[in-house]
């Protein structure tokens, strides 16, 4: 099977590599000349423009977009629409908001194009381990994509989730669960570090232990073991944690649907707090304690 891939970053390029290794023909495009050169080195054809990518694919065409959500995806779809023919397919494999999928599917369907949303999990390990993939859109489109999915995913690692938006909705839930799991590990190891026993425990060894039959074993814990092996105290790492959007969307969906998500909400708030050197809200708390109870306040230069 052949496919075009637009966006040859860490995920897109490795997905393309896995497809080529599986016998598929891949035509890639990226604005970065360096990324295009890496693609050619690995046996892919690298187009110099979106127009060239489309012309290199036989009809019906399948173009898979691996770009950051929002404007980059919409801009790419706008560029593809006049170049593609009825029956061609566009797949968004980035971390898009599912409501964007609903809009795009409706617009592209009116133009005779098939739109599929693909929630892809695997990160930088996907080339070796495979990509767990969650698909939304017409079921006929899912059937068309299957040869690619069978190559990209590990055995049993892809699923048709339902109509347009379902793939990215399920991926949003997946990432929200990931937020909560990561936060639980972070809090547990923080408590151990603060305890009288923390000095005598190597974090890498404890991570390895918990992955041997424990109920908290997981791939995340394996990755944490790798991080601790490099630096057991993580002393060189600054605790500044970004969020990629799915946690925010999931919390908003919880509010809209009256579903309590206390763990995932708290993990998102923790990420926000990590980006503040000093919280004004905590200054307010300290000031109030001084005012109503005469509690001591630590003061620095104004």
C-alpha atoms as an extended CHARMM CRD file, in Angstrom:
* protein
*
       302  EXT
         1         1  UNK       CA              0.0000000000        0.0000000000        0.0000000000  PROA      1               0.0000000000
         2         2  UNK       CA              1.1360000000        3.5890000000       -0.4470000000  PROA      2               0.0000000000
         3         3  UNK       CA              0.5690000000        6.6810000000        1.6650000000  PROA      3               0.0000000000
         4         4  UNK       CA              1.6970000000       10.2540000000        1.9560000000  PROA      4               0.0000000000
         5         5  UNK       CA              2.8130000000       11.5410000000        5.3510000000  PROA      5               0.0000000000
         6         6  UNK       CA              2.9130000000       15.2600000000        6.0630000000  PROA      6               0.0000000000
         7         7  UNK       CA              4.9730000000       16.1020000000        9.1470000000  PROA      7               0.0000000000
         8         8  UNK       CA              8.2200000000       14.1860000000        9.6040000000  PROA      8               0.0000000000
         9         9  UNK       CA              8.9380000000       15.0730000000       13.2190000000  PROA      9               0.0000000000
        10        10  UNK       CA              9.7330000000       12.5440000000       15.9320000000  PROA      10              0.0000000000
        11        11  UNK       CA              6.4410000000       10.6820000000       15.5280000000  PROA      11              0.0000000000
        12        12  UNK       CA              5.7950000000       11.1680000000       11.8110000000  PROA      12              0.0000000000
        13        13  UNK       CA              9.2570000000       10.1530000000       10.6380000000  PROA      13              0.0000000000
        14        14  UNK       CA              9.3550000000        7.0190000000       12.7900000000  PROA      14              0.0000000000
        15        15  UNK       CA              5.8740000000        6.0170000000       11.6330000000  PROA      15              0.0000000000
        16        16  UNK       CA              7.0340000000        6.4480000000        8.0460000000  PROA      16              0.0000000000
        17        17  UNK       CA             10.1220000000        4.3510000000        8.7810000000  PROA      17              0.0000000000
        18        18  UNK       CA              7.9820000000        1.5680000000       10.2320000000  PROA      18              0.0000000000
        19        19  UNK       CA              5.7060000000        1.6150000000        7.1870000000  PROA      19              0.0000000000
        20        20  UNK       CA              8.6410000000        1.4600000000        4.7660000000  PROA      20              0.0000000000
        21        21  UNK       CA             10.1470000000       -1.4300000000        6.7450000000  PROA      21              0.0000000000
        22        22  UNK       CA              6.7610000000       -3.1700000000        6.4190000000  PROA      22              0.0000000000
        23        23  UNK       CA              6.8580000000       -2.9490000000        2.6320000000  PROA      23              0.0000000000
        24        24  UNK       CA              4.6630000000        0.1120000000        2.0510000000  PROA      24              0.0000000000
        25        25  UNK       CA              5.5470000000        2.9650000000       -0.2730000000  PROA      25              0.0000000000
        26        26  UNK       CA              5.7030000000        6.2750000000        1.5970000000  PROA      26              0.0000000000
        27        27  UNK       CA              5.9830000000        9.7660000000        0.1790000000  PROA      27              0.0000000000
        28        28  UNK       CA              6.8160000000       12.2900000000        2.8780000000  PROA      28              0.0000000000
        29        29  UNK       CA              6.7830000000       16.0510000000        3.1730000000  PROA      29              0.0000000000
        30        30  UNK       CA              8.1320000000       18.3700000000        5.8310000000  PROA      30              0.0000000000
        31        31  UNK       CA              9.0510000000       22.0340000000        5.7100000000  PROA      31              0.0000000000
        32        32  UNK       CA             12.3780000000       21.1230000000        7.3260000000  PROA      32              0.0000000000
        33        33  UNK       CA             15.0340000000       20.1980000000        4.7570000000  PROA      33              0.0000000000
        34        34  UNK       CA             16.7960000000       18.2240000000        7.4820000000  PROA      34              0.0000000000
        35        35  UNK       CA             13.7130000000       16.0600000000        8.0970000000  PROA      35              0.0000000000
        36        36  UNK       CA             13.2710000000       15.4930000000        4.3590000000  PROA      36              0.0000000000
        37        37  UNK       CA             16.9250000000       14.4120000000        4.0720000000  PROA      37              0.0000000000
        38        38  UNK       CA             16.4340000000       11.9350000000        6.9430000000  PROA      38              0.0000000000
        39        39  UNK       CA             13.3950000000       10.5040000000        5.1520000000  PROA      39              0.0000000000
        40        40  UNK       CA             15.3180000000        9.9890000000        1.9000000000  PROA      40              0.0000000000
        41        41  UNK       CA             18.1320000000        8.3000000000        3.8010000000  PROA      41              0.0000000000
        42        42  UNK       CA             15.6120000000        5.7470000000        5.1240000000  PROA      42              0.0000000000
        43        43  UNK       CA             14.1980000000        4.8200000000        1.7260000000  PROA      43              0.0000000000
        44        44  UNK       CA             11.2980000000        7.2310000000        1.4690000000  PROA      44              0.0000000000
        45        45  UNK       CA             10.4730000000        9.6130000000       -1.3110000000  PROA      45              0.0000000000
        46        46  UNK       CA             10.4830000000       13.1510000000        0.0450000000  PROA      46              0.0000000000
        47        47  UNK       CA              8.3970000000       15.6950000000       -1.8260000000  PROA      47              0.0000000000
        48        48  UNK       CA              9.4700000000       19.3190000000       -1.9410000000  PROA      48              0.0000000000
        49        49  UNK       CA              5.8840000000       20.5670000000       -1.5470000000  PROA      49              0.0000000000
        50        50  UNK       CA              2.3870000000       19.3810000000       -0.6830000000  PROA      50              0.0000000000
        51        51  UNK       CA              1.5010000000       19.6750000000       -4.3630000000  PROA      51              0.0000000000
        52        52  UNK       CA              4.3480000000       17.3520000000       -5.3420000000  PROA      52              0.0000000000
        53        53  UNK       CA              3.3810000000       14.8680000000       -2.6210000000  PROA      53              0.0000000000
        54        54  UNK       CA             -0.1580000000       14.6180000000       -3.9980000000  PROA      54              0.0000000000
        55        55  UNK       CA              1.0310000000       14.1590000000       -7.5910000000  PROA      55              0.0000000000
        56        56  UNK       CA              3.3720000000       11.3250000000       -6.5240000000  PROA      56              0.0000000000
        57        57  UNK       CA              0.4700000000        9.2750000000       -5.0930000000  PROA      57              0.0000000000
        58        58  UNK       CA             -1.8130000000        7.1080000000       -7.2000000000  PROA      58              0.0000000000
        59        59  UNK       CA             -5.5610000000        7.6500000000       -6.8750000000  PROA      59              0.0000000000
        60        60  UNK       CA             -7.3550000000        6.9750000000       -4.5830000000  PROA      60              0.0000000000
        61        61  UNK       CA             -4.8270000000        8.7290000000       -2.3850000000  PROA      61              0.0000000000
        62        62  UNK       CA             -4.3090000000        8.4620000000        1.3660000000  PROA      62              0.0000000000
        63        63  UNK       CA             -2.5200000000       11.3500000000        3.0800000000  PROA      63              0.0000000000
        64        64  UNK       CA             -1.7170000000       11.0750000000        6.7910000000  PROA      64              0.0000000000
        65        65  UNK       CA             -1.0580000000       14.3350000000        8.6730000000  PROA      65              0.0000000000
        66        66  UNK       CA              1.2470000000       14.2740000000       11.7190000000  PROA      66              0.0000000000
        67        67  UNK       CA              1.3080000000       17.8930000000       12.8710000000  PROA      67              0.0000000000
        68        68  UNK       CA              0.4740000000       19.8630000000       16.0440000000  PROA      68              0.0000000000
        69        69  UNK       CA             -3.2570000000       20.3280000000       16.5880000000  PROA      69              0.0000000000
        70        70  UNK       CA             -5.1900000000       23.3880000000       15.4870000000  PROA      70              0.0000000000
        71        71  UNK       CA             -4.0320000000       25.8310000000       12.8230000000  PROA      71              0.0000000000
        72        72  UNK       CA             -1.2040000000       23.6560000000       11.3950000000  PROA      72              0.0000000000
        73        73  UNK       CA             -3.6760000000       20.8470000000       10.6480000000  PROA      73              0.0000000000
        74        74  UNK       CA             -6.3840000000       23.1650000000        9.3010000000  PROA      74              0.0000000000
        75        75  UNK       CA             -3.8560000000       24.9610000000        7.0830000000  PROA      75              0.0000000000
        76        76  UNK       CA             -2.5960000000       21.6740000000        5.6830000000  PROA      76              0.0000000000
        77        77  UNK       CA             -6.1170000000       20.4050000000        4.9910000000  PROA      77              0.0000000000
        78        78  UNK       CA             -6.9200000000       23.6990000000        3.2190000000  PROA      78              0.0000000000
        79        79  UNK       CA             -3.8370000000       23.1820000000        1.0350000000  PROA      79              0.0000000000
        80        80  UNK       CA             -4.7690000000       19.5530000000        0.2720000000  PROA      80              0.0000000000
        81        81  UNK       CA             -8.4630000000       20.0520000000       -0.5580000000  PROA      81              0.0000000000
        82        82  UNK       CA             -8.0930000000       21.5810000000       -4.0400000000  PROA      82              0.0000000000
        83        83  UNK       CA             -5.3680000000       19.0860000000       -4.9540000000  PROA      83              0.0000000000
        84        84  UNK       CA             -7.2040000000       15.8790000000       -4.0630000000  PROA      84              0.0000000000
        85        85  UNK       CA             -9.9460000000       13.9840000000       -5.9040000000  PROA      85              0.0000000000
        86        86  UNK       CA            -13.2820000000       12.5420000000       -4.7980000000  PROA      86              0.0000000000
        87        87  UNK       CA            -12.7420000000        9.3930000000       -2.7710000000  PROA      87              0.0000000000
        88        88  UNK       CA             -9.2720000000       10.3720000000       -1.5280000000  PROA      88              0.0000000000
        89        89  UNK       CA             -8.6330000000       10.1620000000        2.2130000000  PROA      89              0.0000000000
        90        90  UNK       CA             -7.0930000000       12.5460000000        4.7470000000  PROA      90              0.0000000000
        91        91  UNK       CA             -6.0680000000       11.1380000000        8.1450000000  PROA      91              0.0000000000
        92        92  UNK       CA             -5.2390000000       13.3900000000       11.0880000000  PROA      92              0.0000000000
        93        93  UNK       CA             -2.9290000000       11.4070000000       13.3640000000  PROA      93              0.0000000000
        94        94  UNK       CA             -1.9680000000       14.2310000000       15.7120000000  PROA      94              0.0000000000
        95        95  UNK       CA             -3.4750000000       15.0630000000       19.0920000000  PROA      95              0.0000000000
        96        96  UNK       CA             -6.4410000000       17.0460000000       17.8000000000  PROA      96              0.0000000000
        97        97  UNK       CA             -9.5670000000       18.0530000000       19.7050000000  PROA      97              0.0000000000
        98        98  UNK       CA            -12.4160000000       15.7610000000       18.6920000000  PROA      98              0.0000000000
        99        99  UNK       CA            -14.7750000000       18.6780000000       17.9850000000  PROA      99              0.0000000000
       100       100  UNK       CA            -12.3610000000       19.8440000000       15.2850000000  PROA      100             0.0000000000
       101       101  UNK       CA            -12.7680000000       16.3900000000       13.7320000000  PROA      101             0.0000000000
       102       102  UNK       CA            -16.5510000000       16.8280000000       13.5480000000  PROA      102             0.0000000000
       103       103  UNK       CA            -16.1520000000       20.1120000000       11.6680000000  PROA      103             0.0000000000
       104       104  UNK       CA            -13.4600000000       18.7900000000        9.3300000000  PROA      104             0.0000000000
       105       105  UNK       CA            -15.3220000000       15.5760000000        8.5420000000  PROA      105             0.0000000000
       106       106  UNK       CA            -18.4330000000       17.5230000000        7.5590000000  PROA      106             0.0000000000
       107       107  UNK       CA            -16.4940000000       19.9710000000        5.3710000000  PROA      107             0.0000000000
       108       108  UNK       CA            -14.4310000000       17.3020000000        3.6260000000  PROA      108             0.0000000000
       109       109  UNK       CA            -17.3970000000       14.9970000000        3.0940000000  PROA      109             0.0000000000
       110       110  UNK       CA            -19.1060000000       17.8360000000        1.1990000000  PROA      110             0.0000000000
       111       111  UNK       CA            -16.0690000000       17.8820000000       -1.1030000000  PROA      111             0.0000000000
       112       112  UNK       CA            -16.2130000000       14.1250000000       -1.6420000000  PROA      112             0.0000000000
       113       113  UNK       CA            -13.1630000000       13.4280000000        0.5420000000  PROA      113             0.0000000000
       114       114  UNK       CA            -12.9150000000       10.8980000000        3.3840000000  PROA      114             0.0000000000
       115       115  UNK       CA            -11.6800000000       12.1920000000        6.7330000000  PROA      115             0.0000000000
       116       116  UNK       CA            -10.4230000000        9.8990000000        9.4880000000  PROA      116             0.0000000000
       117       117  UNK       CA             -9.1510000000       10.8110000000       12.9540000000  PROA      117             0.0000000000
       118       118  UNK       CA             -6.4160000000        8.6310000000       14.4220000000  PROA      118             0.0000000000
       119       119  UNK       CA             -5.3280000000        8.8370000000       18.0410000000  PROA      119             0.0000000000
       120       120  UNK       CA             -1.7750000000        7.4950000000       18.0510000000  PROA      120             0.0000000000
       121       121  UNK       CA              0.1540000000        6.4650000000       21.1700000000  PROA      121             0.0000000000
       122       122  UNK       CA              3.7130000000        5.1920000000       21.1620000000  PROA      122             0.0000000000
       123       123  UNK       CA              5.9560000000        8.2250000000       21.3340000000  PROA      123             0.0000000000
       124       124  UNK       CA              9.6240000000        7.8320000000       20.5060000000  PROA      124             0.0000000000
       125       125  UNK       CA              9.4090000000        4.0770000000       21.2160000000  PROA      125             0.0000000000
       126       126  UNK       CA              6.8090000000        3.4500000000       18.5170000000  PROA      126             0.0000000000
       127       127  UNK       CA              9.3160000000        2.6020000000       15.7840000000  PROA      127             0.0000000000
       128       128  UNK       CA             10.4670000000       -0.4130000000       17.7770000000  PROA      128             0.0000000000
       129       129  UNK       CA              7.3770000000       -1.3280000000       19.8210000000  PROA      129             0.0000000000
       130       130  UNK       CA              4.5950000000       -0.2310000000       17.4760000000  PROA      130             0.0000000000
       131       131  UNK       CA              1.9050000000        2.4310000000       17.6890000000  PROA      131             0.0000000000
       132       132  UNK       CA             -1.3480000000        1.8430000000       19.5670000000  PROA      132             0.0000000000
       133       133  UNK       CA             -3.9030000000        3.4830000000       17.2720000000  PROA      133             0.0000000000
       134       134  UNK       CA             -7.5160000000        4.5250000000       17.8840000000  PROA      134             0.0000000000
       135       135  UNK       CA             -9.5750000000        5.2880000000       14.7620000000  PROA      135             0.0000000000
       136       136  UNK       CA            -12.6800000000        7.3940000000       14.1820000000  PROA      136             0.0000000000
       137       137  UNK       CA            -14.5930000000        8.0320000000       10.9690000000  PROA      137             0.0000000000
       138       138  UNK       CA            -16.5200000000        5.9830000000        8.4080000000  PROA      138             0.0000000000
       139       139  UNK       CA            -16.0420000000        2.2510000000        8.9340000000  PROA      139             0.0000000000
       140       140  UNK       CA            -15.2810000000        1.8580000000        5.2310000000  PROA      140             0.0000000000
       141       141  UNK       CA            -12.3610000000        4.2460000000        5.7120000000  PROA      141             0.0000000000
       142       142  UNK       CA            -11.1170000000        2.1510000000        8.6130000000  PROA      142             0.0000000000
       143       143  UNK       CA            -11.1630000000       -0.9450000000        6.3910000000  PROA      143             0.0000000000
       144       144  UNK       CA             -9.1650000000        0.9420000000        3.7490000000  PROA      144             0.0000000000
       145       145  UNK       CA             -6.5310000000        1.9390000000        6.3300000000  PROA      145             0.0000000000
       146       146  UNK       CA             -6.1420000000       -1.5470000000        7.8140000000  PROA      146             0.0000000000
       147       147  UNK       CA             -2.9640000000       -2.5650000000        5.9320000000  PROA      147             0.0000000000
       148       148  UNK       CA             -1.2160000000        0.5320000000        7.3020000000  PROA      148             0.0000000000
       149       149  UNK       CA             -2.5690000000        0.0050000000       10.8090000000  PROA      149             0.0000000000
       150       150  UNK       CA             -1.4680000000       -3.6270000000       10.8510000000  PROA      150             0.0000000000
       151       151  UNK       CA              2.0840000000       -2.4850000000       10.0920000000  PROA      151             0.0000000000
       152       152  UNK       CA              2.1050000000        0.4670000000       12.4740000000  PROA      152             0.0000000000
       153       153  UNK       CA              0.5640000000       -1.2670000000       15.4990000000  PROA      153             0.0000000000
       154       154  UNK       CA              1.7560000000       -4.2050000000       17.5890000000  PROA      154             0.0000000000
       155       155  UNK       CA             -0.5140000000       -7.2810000000       17.4040000000  PROA      155             0.0000000000
       156       156  UNK       CA             -4.0070000000       -6.2630000000       18.5500000000  PROA      156             0.0000000000
       157       157  UNK       CA             -2.8490000000       -2.6580000000       18.8500000000  PROA      157             0.0000000000
       158       158  UNK       CA             -5.4460000000       -0.8280000000       16.7750000000  PROA      158             0.0000000000
       159       159  UNK       CA             -9.2000000000       -0.3650000000       17.1180000000  PROA      159             0.0000000000
       160       160  UNK       CA            -12.1240000000        1.1740000000       15.2690000000  PROA      160             0.0000000000
       161       161  UNK       CA            -13.7380000000        3.3890000000       17.9150000000  PROA      161             0.0000000000
       162       162  UNK       CA            -16.7160000000        4.7610000000       15.9970000000  PROA      162             0.0000000000
       163       163  UNK       CA            -17.8810000000        7.7590000000       13.9760000000  PROA      163             0.0000000000
       164       164  UNK       CA            -15.8370000000       10.9050000000       13.3370000000  PROA      164             0.0000000000
       165       165  UNK       CA            -14.1940000000       12.2380000000       16.4790000000  PROA      165             0.0000000000
       166       166  UNK       CA            -14.2220000000        8.8950000000       18.3020000000  PROA      166             0.0000000000
       167       167  UNK       CA            -10.5340000000        8.1780000000       17.7110000000  PROA      167             0.0000000000
       168       168  UNK       CA             -9.3550000000       11.4660000000       19.1380000000  PROA      168             0.0000000000
       169       169  UNK       CA            -11.9170000000       11.3600000000       21.9640000000  PROA      169             0.0000000000
       170       170  UNK       CA            -10.6100000000        7.9580000000       23.0740000000  PROA      170             0.0000000000
       171       171  UNK       CA             -7.0110000000        9.2170000000       22.7560000000  PROA      171             0.0000000000
       172       172  UNK       CA             -7.9440000000       12.2260000000       24.9180000000  PROA      172             0.0000000000
       173       173  UNK       CA             -9.2330000000        9.8720000000       27.6240000000  PROA      173             0.0000000000
       174       174  UNK       CA             -6.0770000000        7.7450000000       27.2570000000  PROA      174             0.0000000000
       175       175  UNK       CA             -3.8690000000       10.7920000000       27.8160000000  PROA      175             0.0000000000
       176       176  UNK       CA             -5.9370000000       11.9590000000       30.7960000000  PROA      176             0.0000000000
       177       177  UNK       CA             -5.4290000000        8.5610000000       32.4310000000  PROA      177             0.0000000000
       178       178  UNK       CA             -1.7120000000        8.9210000000       31.6770000000  PROA      178             0.0000000000
       179       179  UNK       CA             -1.7050000000       12.2940000000       33.5060000000  PROA      179             0.0000000000
       180       180  UNK       CA             -3.1760000000       10.6510000000       36.6060000000  PROA      180             0.0000000000
       181       181  UNK       CA             -0.7870000000        7.6920000000       36.5420000000  PROA      181             0.0000000000
       182       182  UNK       CA              2.2470000000        9.9400000000       36.1690000000  PROA      182             0.0000000000
       183       183  UNK       CA              1.0590000000       12.1380000000       39.0490000000  PROA      183             0.0000000000
       184       184  UNK       CA              0.6030000000        9.1000000000       41.3240000000  PROA      184             0.0000000000
       185       185  UNK       CA              4.1560000000        7.9200000000       40.6460000000  PROA      185             0.0000000000
       186       186  UNK       CA              5.4690000000       11.4560000000       41.1870000000  PROA      186             0.0000000000
       187       187  UNK       CA              3.7220000000       11.8190000000       44.5650000000  PROA      187             0.0000000000
       188       188  UNK       CA              4.8130000000        8.3830000000       45.7450000000  PROA      188             0.0000000000
       189       189  UNK       CA              8.4800000000        8.9430000000       44.9920000000  PROA      189             0.0000000000
       190       190  UNK       CA              8.2930000000       12.4450000000       46.5120000000  PROA      190             0.0000000000
       191       191  UNK       CA              7.0090000000       11.0010000000       49.7860000000  PROA      191             0.0000000000
       192       192  UNK       CA              9.7490000000        8.3580000000       49.7970000000  PROA      192             0.0000000000
       193       193  UNK       CA             12.3960000000       11.0480000000       49.2310000000  PROA      193             0.0000000000
       194       194  UNK       CA             11.0780000000       13.0790000000       52.1940000000  PROA      194             0.0000000000
       195       195  UNK       CA             10.9030000000       10.0660000000       54.5370000000  PROA      195             0.0000000000
       196       196  UNK       CA             13.6270000000        8.8420000000       56.9080000000  PROA      196             0.0000000000
       197       197  UNK       CA             14.0260000000        5.8180000000       54.6000000000  PROA      197             0.0000000000
       198       198  UNK       CA             14.5190000000        7.7580000000       51.3890000000  PROA      198             0.0000000000
       199       199  UNK       CA             18.3030000000        8.0610000000       51.6760000000  PROA      199             0.0000000000
       200       200  UNK       CA             18.7270000000        4.2930000000       51.8080000000  PROA      200             0.0000000000
       201       201  UNK       CA             16.6120000000        3.4880000000       48.7410000000  PROA      201             0.0000000000
       202       202  UNK       CA             17.8400000000        3.7380000000       45.1660000000  PROA      202             0.0000000000
       203       203  UNK       CA             14.9130000000        4.8880000000       43.0600000000  PROA      203             0.0000000000
       204       204  UNK       CA             16.0530000000        2.8870000000       40.0370000000  PROA      204             0.0000000000
       205       205  UNK       CA             16.1590000000       -0.3210000000       42.0820000000  PROA      205             0.0000000000
       206       206  UNK       CA             12.7370000000        0.3300000000       43.5920000000  PROA      206             0.0000000000
       207       207  UNK       CA             11.2520000000        0.9840000000       40.1430000000  PROA      207             0.0000000000
       208       208  UNK       CA             12.7440000000       -2.2930000000       38.9330000000  PROA      208             0.0000000000
       209       209  UNK       CA             11.3420000000       -4.1180000000       41.9760000000  PROA      209             0.0000000000
       210       210  UNK       CA              7.8200000000       -2.7890000000       41.4690000000  PROA      210             0.0000000000
       211       211  UNK       CA              7.8900000000       -3.9670000000       37.8750000000  PROA      211             0.0000000000
       212       212  UNK       CA              8.4240000000       -7.5620000000       39.0490000000  PROA      212             0.0000000000
       213       213  UNK       CA              4.8890000000       -8.7520000000       39.8030000000  PROA      213             0.0000000000
       214       214  UNK       CA              3.6210000000       -5.6460000000       41.6240000000  PROA      214             0.0000000000
       215       215  UNK       CA              0.1210000000       -4.3310000000       40.9020000000  PROA      215             0.0000000000
       216       216  UNK       CA              1.6180000000       -0.9010000000       40.0880000000  PROA      216             0.0000000000
       217       217  UNK       CA              3.9480000000       -2.2720000000       37.3910000000  PROA      217             0.0000000000
       218       218  UNK       CA              3.6480000000       -0.5250000000       34.0260000000  PROA      218             0.0000000000
       219       219  UNK       CA              5.5570000000        0.6800000000       30.9870000000  PROA      219             0.0000000000
       220       220  UNK       CA              5.5830000000        4.1550000000       32.5360000000  PROA      220             0.0000000000
       221       221  UNK       CA              7.3890000000        2.7130000000       35.5420000000  PROA      221             0.0000000000
       222       222  UNK       CA              9.8820000000        1.0110000000       33.2120000000  PROA      222             0.0000000000
       223       223  UNK       CA             10.5670000000        4.4030000000       31.6280000000  PROA      223             0.0000000000
       224       224  UNK       CA             10.9400000000        5.9450000000       35.0810000000  PROA      224             0.0000000000
       225       225  UNK       CA             13.4510000000        3.2350000000       35.9620000000  PROA      225             0.0000000000
       226       226  UNK       CA             15.4400000000        4.2500000000       32.8610000000  PROA      226             0.0000000000
       227       227  UNK       CA             15.3480000000        7.8950000000       33.9710000000  PROA      227             0.0000000000
       228       228  UNK       CA             16.5330000000        6.9840000000       37.4830000000  PROA      228             0.0000000000
       229       229  UNK       CA             19.3100000000        4.8330000000       36.0030000000  PROA      229             0.0000000000
       230       230  UNK       CA             20.6370000000        7.9370000000       34.2640000000  PROA      230             0.0000000000
       231       231  UNK       CA             20.3300000000       10.1130000000       37.3760000000  PROA      231             0.0000000000
       232       232  UNK       CA             18.8370000000        8.6010000000       40.5280000000  PROA      232             0.0000000000
       233       233  UNK       CA             18.0330000000       11.9490000000       42.1620000000  PROA      233             0.0000000000
       234       234  UNK       CA             17.0340000000       13.7200000000       38.9240000000  PROA      234             0.0000000000
       235       235  UNK       CA             19.1270000000       16.6410000000       40.2030000000  PROA      235             0.0000000000
       236       236  UNK       CA             19.7240000000       18.2190000000       36.7980000000  PROA      236             0.0000000000
       237       237  UNK       CA             16.0230000000       18.2270000000       35.8410000000  PROA      237             0.0000000000
       238       238  UNK       CA             13.9040000000       21.3220000000       36.4710000000  PROA      238             0.0000000000
       239       239  UNK       CA             10.3780000000       20.3750000000       37.5760000000  PROA      239             0.0000000000
       240       240  UNK       CA              8.6340000000       22.4130000000       34.8670000000  PROA      240             0.0000000000
       241       241  UNK       CA              5.8850000000       20.2910000000       33.2960000000  PROA      241             0.0000000000
       242       242  UNK       CA              4.0640000000       21.2360000000       30.0950000000  PROA      242             0.0000000000
       243       243  UNK       CA              0.6910000000       19.8530000000       29.0400000000  PROA      243             0.0000000000
       244       244  UNK       CA             -0.2180000000       18.9880000000       25.4720000000  PROA      244             0.0000000000
       245       245  UNK       CA             -3.9030000000       19.9380000000       25.6410000000  PROA      245             0.0000000000
       246       246  UNK       CA             -5.7010000000       16.6300000000       26.1220000000  PROA      246             0.0000000000
       247       247  UNK       CA             -5.8330000000       16.9960000000       29.9200000000  PROA      247             0.0000000000
       248       248  UNK       CA             -7.5490000000       20.3840000000       29.5920000000  PROA      248             0.0000000000
       249       249  UNK       CA            -10.0260000000       19.0310000000       27.0570000000  PROA      249             0.0000000000
       250       250  UNK       CA            -10.7950000000       16.0170000000       29.2230000000  PROA      250             0.0000000000
       251       251  UNK       CA            -11.4530000000       18.1160000000       32.3310000000  PROA      251             0.0000000000
       252       252  UNK       CA            -13.7270000000       20.3710000000       30.2670000000  PROA      252             0.0000000000
       253       253  UNK       CA            -15.6370000000       17.3340000000       28.9730000000  PROA      253             0.0000000000
       254       254  UNK       CA            -16.0370000000       16.1380000000       32.5590000000  PROA      254             0.0000000000
       255       255  UNK       CA            -17.5860000000       19.4790000000       33.5050000000  PROA      255             0.0000000000
       256       256  UNK       CA            -19.8620000000       19.4890000000       30.4330000000  PROA      256             0.0000000000
       257       257  UNK       CA            -21.0140000000       15.9000000000       31.0330000000  PROA      257             0.0000000000
       258       258  UNK       CA            -21.2320000000       16.1630000000       34.8530000000  PROA      258             0.0000000000
       259       259  UNK       CA            -18.5910000000       13.4440000000       35.2820000000  PROA      259             0.0000000000
       260       260  UNK       CA            -16.2760000000       13.7480000000       38.2990000000  PROA      260             0.0000000000
       261       261  UNK       CA            -12.5870000000       13.5340000000       37.3020000000  PROA      261             0.0000000000
       262       262  UNK       CA            -10.8140000000       14.4580000000       40.5590000000  PROA      262             0.0000000000
       263       263  UNK       CA             -7.4980000000       12.6770000000       39.9290000000  PROA      263             0.0000000000
       264       264  UNK       CA             -7.0500000000       13.8830000000       36.3690000000  PROA      264             0.0000000000
       265       265  UNK       CA             -8.1250000000       17.4270000000       37.2770000000  PROA      265             0.0000000000
       266       266  UNK       CA             -5.6540000000       17.5360000000       40.1730000000  PROA      266             0.0000000000
       267       267  UNK       CA             -2.8500000000       16.2310000000       37.9520000000  PROA      267             0.0000000000
       268       268  UNK       CA             -3.5380000000       19.0060000000       35.4280000000  PROA      268             0.0000000000
       269       269  UNK       CA             -3.5310000000       21.6650000000       38.1620000000  PROA      269             0.0000000000
       270       270  UNK       CA             -0.2050000000       20.2630000000       39.4270000000  PROA      270             0.0000000000
       271       271  UNK       CA              1.2840000000       20.8410000000       35.9770000000  PROA      271             0.0000000000
       272       272  UNK       CA              0.0990000000       24.4400000000       35.9880000000  PROA      272             0.0000000000
       273       273  UNK       CA              1.6650000000       24.9830000000       39.4200000000  PROA      273             0.0000000000
       274       274  UNK       CA              4.9900000000       23.5270000000       38.2570000000  PROA      274             0.0000000000
       275       275  UNK       CA              5.4560000000       26.4790000000       35.9050000000  PROA      275             0.0000000000
       276       276  UNK       CA              5.3590000000       29.1280000000       38.6270000000  PROA      276             0.0000000000
       277       277  UNK       CA              8.5500000000       30.0710000000       40.4390000000  PROA      277             0.0000000000
       278       278  UNK       CA              6.3860000000       31.5930000000       43.1420000000  PROA      278             0.0000000000
       279       279  UNK       CA              2.6060000000       31.4510000000       43.3440000000  PROA      279             0.0000000000
       280       280  UNK       CA              0.7190000000       34.6770000000       44.1120000000  PROA      280             0.0000000000
       281       281  UNK       CA             -2.0830000000       32.5060000000       45.4720000000  PROA      281             0.0000000000
       282       282  UNK       CA              0.2770000000       31.0560000000       48.0690000000  PROA      282             0.0000000000
       283       283  UNK       CA              1.3520000000       34.5790000000       49.0350000000  PROA      283             0.0000000000
       284       284  UNK       CA             -2.3540000000       35.3050000000       49.6410000000  PROA      284             0.0000000000
       285       285  UNK       CA             -2.6100000000       32.1960000000       51.8540000000  PROA      285             0.0000000000
       286       286  UNK       CA              0.4480000000       33.2330000000       53.8820000000  PROA      286             0.0000000000
       287       287  UNK       CA             -0.8540000000       36.7910000000       54.2860000000  PROA      287             0.0000000000
       288       288  UNK       CA             -4.2380000000       35.5710000000       55.5020000000  PROA      288             0.0000000000
       289       289  UNK       CA             -2.6640000000       33.2660000000       58.0900000000  PROA      289             0.0000000000
       290       290  UNK       CA             -0.6450000000       36.2220000000       59.3870000000  PROA      290             0.0000000000
       291       291  UNK       CA             -3.7140000000       38.4530000000       59.5590000000  PROA      291             0.0000000000
       292       292  UNK       CA             -6.1520000000       36.1220000000       61.3000000000  PROA      292             0.0000000000
       293       293  UNK       CA             -3.7950000000       34.0730000000       63.4450000000  PROA      293             0.0000000000
       294       294  UNK       CA             -0.5780000000       36.0070000000       63.8040000000  PROA      294             0.0000000000
       295       295  UNK       CA              1.3270000000       33.1900000000       62.1270000000  PROA      295             0.0000000000
       296       296  UNK       CA              4.8640000000       34.0040000000       61.0060000000  PROA      296             0.0000000000
       297       297  UNK       CA              5.4670000000       34.9100000000       57.3930000000  PROA      297             0.0000000000
       298       298  UNK       CA              8.7490000000       34.5370000000       55.5100000000  PROA      298             0.0000000000
       299       299  UNK       CA              9.5980000000       37.8150000000       53.7850000000  PROA      299             0.0000000000
       300       300  UNK       CA             12.0590000000       38.5640000000       51.0400000000  PROA      300             0.0000000000
       301       301  UNK       CA             13.1080000000       41.7050000000       49.2040000000  PROA      301             0.0000000000
       302       302  UNK       CA             10.2800000000       43.6780000000       47.6050000000  PROA      302             0.0000000000
